[in-house]
Amino acid sequence: MGIKKTRVAILFGGRSTEHKISLLSAKNVVKSIDKEKYESLLIAIDKKGTWHLVKEDLQYLDKLTQEENPIISLDNPVILSQNSGQNLLYTLNDNNTVAVDILYPVLHGTYGEDGSIQGLAKLAGLPCVGCGILGSAIGMDKDIMKHVLISMDIPVASWATVRNSAEDVDYSDIASQLGSELFIKPANLGSSVGVSHTTNEEQFFDALEKALSFDTKVIIEEKIVGREIECAVLGNAYPQASVPGEIVSKGGFYSYENKYLDETGAELHIPAALTPEQTERVQQLALETYIGLECRGLTRVDMFMTPEGELIINEVNTIPGFTDISMYPKLWEASGLSQTDLISELIELAKEELESLNKLVL
């Protein structure tokens, strides 16, 4: 009689504008997961937020990644029981139940990376891969993240925050404080969605309107001249940092197109060409950031290294891309951890974290 496999519900798709990237990441997770230890249960979340149970089939995922609106035609809706300890999915069409051991969200952006799925898992009493509610929420909101890091004396790029409307924004005032070259970003998105680089007033207001179409809060950042360094962190109470990597973008900045659509749009240097002392400083800052933001499981910490050698945190990604060309799994591969072993470690860390929380006196 074989060992009972852990049933892992892999959540992908979702309501976010990063829906399509989630499909690519999920495809890679399903391909790489250790099938001797784990049974994959695929949950596709459509753009309206409905969960659908789908068959575990790489060809099926291949098909989904090729379609413009891939999840709208699914017809096997399910809901997750919020009764802690039941760990059940209910299929709405036939009222059947499906047992689940752990949630593995591969959901980038809002409604998945922001603490919402993590809160649902907590209510259901299920282990959930990655950060918890607080770490996810702080990591998602670039404005709040900066305030927290500043309180810890961790350097970040100077910025201004705009809420809801561009009507009262004074470009001259912004430019005098932050410079004429600016980066404008929705506060609660990733994958460079809605991000613009501007050099004049006309571009600035066009970019601001664009970013406000994605989020009610937008950050305006000064341009930092420096190398783009990324470090992958893995663990709970005692996290570890990978070797650092460097992104050399060929299109001005690391845009959505460079990340996911154009394989020649950027060069990934893994490991980054750093001295041993620089490598240690990058890893230490990544760990300090990870711990300070209450991260768990995994996070990719992105930073700049200025020509003077100063390190400045750019942002963090609590559910980093897991595609074939994504930095997070590649950094761990360069550090000696295969994608299969990395996924196994993430699943076991989620179990460990819930066990730790369950020992607390309520």
Residue pairs with C-beta under 8 A, 6 or more apart in sequence:
5 36
5 37
5 38
5 39
6 37
6 38
6 39
6 101
6 102
6 347
7 38
7 39
7 41
7 99
7 100
7 101
7 102
8 33
8 38
8 39
8 40
8 41
8 101
8 102
8 104
8 347
9 41
9 42
9 43
9 89
9 100
9 102
9 103
9 104
10 26
10 29
10 30
10 40
10 41
10 42
10 43
10 104
10 106
11 43
11 45
11 51
11 103
11 104
11 105
11 106
11 107
11 112
11 117
12 22
12 23
12 25
12 26
12 42
12 43
12 44
12 45
12 106
12 107
13 19
13 22
13 23
13 26
13 44
13 45
13 46
13 47
13 70
13 71
13 107
14 22
14 45
14 47
14 49
14 107
14 108
14 109
14 111
14 112
15 45
15 47
15 48
15 49
15 110
15 111
15 112
16 22
16 107
16 108
16 109
16 110
16 111
16 112
16 113
16 189
17 109
17 189
17 193
17 194
17 214
18 108
18 109
18 189
18 190
18 191
18 193
19 47
19 71
20 65
20 70
21 108
21 191
21 260
21 321
21 323
22 106
22 107
22 108
22 112
23 61
23 64
23 65
23 70
24 65
24 260
24 321
24 323
24 324
25 106
25 108
25 321
25 322
25 323
25 326
26 42
26 61
26 106
26 322
27 58
27 61
27 62
27 65
27 323
28 322
28 323
28 324
28 326
28 329
28 339
29 104
29 106
29 322
29 343
30 40
30 42
30 56
30 58
30 61
31 58
32 339
32 340
32 343
33 40
33 340
33 343
33 344
34 340
34 341
34 343
34 344
37 344
38 344
38 347
40 56
41 53
41 56
41 89
41 98
41 100
42 53
42 54
42 55
42 56
42 61
43 51
43 52
43 53
43 54
43 78
43 89
44 51
44 52
44 54
44 64
44 71
44 74
45 51
45 52
45 71
45 107
45 112
46 52
46 71
46 72
46 74
47 69
47 71
47 72
49 111
50 77
51 77
51 78
51 79
51 80
51 89
52 71
52 74
52 75
52 76
52 77
52 78
53 76
53 78
53 89
53 91
53 98
54 60
54 74
54 76
63 70
64 70
64 71
75 93
76 91
76 93
77 91
77 92
77 93
78 89
78 90
78 91
78 92
78 98
79 89
79 90
79 92
80 88
80 89
80 90
80 100
80 120
80 124
81 87
81 88
81 89
81 90
81 124
82 120
82 123
82 124
83 124
84 123
84 124
84 125
85 125
86 124
86 125
87 99
87 100
87 101
87 124
87 125
87 126
88 97
88 98
88 99
88 100
89 97
89 98
89 99
89 100
90 96
90 97
90 98
91 97
91 98
100 126
101 126
101 127
102 126
102 127
102 128
102 129
102 347
102 350
102 351
103 117
103 121
103 126
103 127
103 128
103 129
104 128
104 129
104 346
104 347
104 350
105 112
105 113
105 117
105 118
105 128
105 129
105 130
105 319
106 319
106 322
107 113
107 117
107 319
108 190
108 191
108 319
108 321
109 140
109 188
109 189
109 190
109 191
109 193
110 116
110 140
110 188
110 189
111 117
112 319
113 136
113 139
113 140
113 190
113 317
113 318
113 319
114 136
114 137
114 140
114 141
114 188
115 132
115 133
115 134
115 136
115 137
115 140
117 128
118 128
118 130
118 131
118 132
118 133
118 136
119 133
121 127
121 128
122 128
122 132
122 133
125 354
126 354
127 347
127 350
127 351
127 353
127 354
128 350
128 354
129 297
129 298
129 346
129 347
129 349
129 350
130 136
130 296
130 297
130 298
130 318
130 319
130 346
130 350
131 139
131 294
131 295
131 296
131 297
131 298
131 299
131 318
132 294
132 296
132 353
134 294
135 293
135 294
135 295
135 296
135 299
135 318
136 318
137 144
138 144
138 145
138 148
138 293
138 294
139 145
139 293
139 295
139 299
139 316
139 317
139 318
140 188
140 190
140 318
141 187
141 188
141 217
142 185
142 187
142 188
142 219
142 315
143 159
143 161
143 187
143 217
143 219
145 293
145 315
145 316
146 156
146 159
146 219
148 292
148 293
149 155
149 156
149 289
149 292
149 293
149 313
150 156
152 288
152 292
154 285
154 288
154 289
154 292
154 313
155 310
155 311
155 312
155 313
156 312
156 313
156 314
157 221
157 222
157 224
157 304
157 312
157 314
158 177
158 178
158 221
158 222
159 178
159 219
159 220
159 221
159 222
160 174
160 177
160 178
160 219
160 220
161 187
161 217
161 218
161 219
161 220
162 169
162 208
162 212
162 217
162 218
162 219
162 220
163 216
163 217
163 218
164 212
164 216
164 217
165 212
166 205
166 208
166 209
166 212
169 205
169 208
171 201
171 204
171 205
174 182
174 204
174 220
175 182
175 201
178 220
178 221
178 222
179 222
179 223
180 199
180 200
181 197
181 198
181 199
181 222
181 223
182 197
182 198
182 199
182 204
182 220
182 221
182 222
182 223
183 195
183 196
183 197
183 198
183 220
183 221
183 222
183 223
183 253
184 195
184 196
184 198
184 204
184 207
184 208
184 210
184 211
184 218
184 219
184 220
184 221
185 194
185 195
185 211
185 218
185 219
185 221
186 193
186 194
186 195
186 211
186 212
186 214
186 215
186 217
186 218
187 215
187 217
187 218
187 219
188 215
188 217
189 214
189 215
190 315
190 317
191 256
191 259
191 260
191 321
192 253
192 254
192 255
192 256
192 258
192 259
193 214
193 256
194 210
194 211
194 213
194 214
194 215
195 211
195 253
195 255
195 256
196 203
196 206
196 207
196 210
196 211
197 223
197 252
197 253
198 204
198 206
198 207
208 218
208 220
211 218
212 218
224 304
224 306
224 312
224 314
225 306
225 307
226 304
226 305
226 306
226 307
226 310
226 312
227 246
227 272
227 304
227 305
228 246
228 247
228 248
228 249
228 254
228 302
228 304
228 314
229 244
229 245
229 246
229 272
229 274
229 282
229 302
229 303
229 304
229 305
229 311
230 244
230 245
230 246
230 247
230 300
230 301
230 302
230 303
230 327
230 331
231 241
231 242
231 244
231 245
231 282
231 283
231 286
231 300
231 301
231 303
231 331
232 241
232 242
232 298
232 299
232 300
232 301
232 320
232 327
232 328
232 331
232 332
232 335
233 239
233 240
233 241
233 242
233 286
233 287
233 290
233 295
233 298
233 299
233 300
233 301
234 240
234 242
234 297
234 298
234 332
234 337
234 342
234 345
234 346
234 349
235 297
235 349
236 296
236 297
236 349
236 352
236 353
236 356
237 356
239 287
239 290
239 291
239 295
241 282
241 283
241 284
241 286
241 287
242 283
242 331
242 332
242 334
242 335
243 270
243 271
243 272
243 279
243 331
243 334
243 335
244 271
244 272
244 274
244 279
244 282
244 283
244 286
244 331
245 268
245 269
245 270
245 271
245 272
245 327
245 330
245 331
245 334
246 268
246 269
246 270
246 272
246 273
247 254
247 266
247 267
247 268
247 269
247 327
248 266
248 267
248 269
249 255
249 258
249 265
249 266
250 258
250 264
250 265
250 266
250 267
251 257
251 258
251 262
251 265
251 266
254 266
255 265
257 265
258 265
258 266
259 265
259 266
259 321
260 321
260 323
260 325
263 325
268 325
268 327
268 330
270 327
270 330
270 331
270 334
271 279
271 334
272 279
272 282
274 282
278 305
278 309
281 311
282 303
282 305
282 311
285 301
285 303
285 311
285 313
286 301
286 303
289 301
289 313
289 316
290 299
290 301
290 316
293 299
293 316
295 316
295 318
296 349
296 353
297 346
297 349
297 350
297 353
298 318
298 319
298 320
298 328
298 346
299 316
299 317
299 318
299 320
300 316
300 317
300 320
300 327
300 328
300 331
301 313
301 316
302 313
302 314
302 315
302 316
302 317
303 311
303 312
303 313
303 314
304 311
304 312
304 314
305 311
306 312
317 328
320 326
320 327
320 328
321 327
321 328
322 328
322 329
329 339
329 342
332 339
332 342
333 339
333 342
337 345
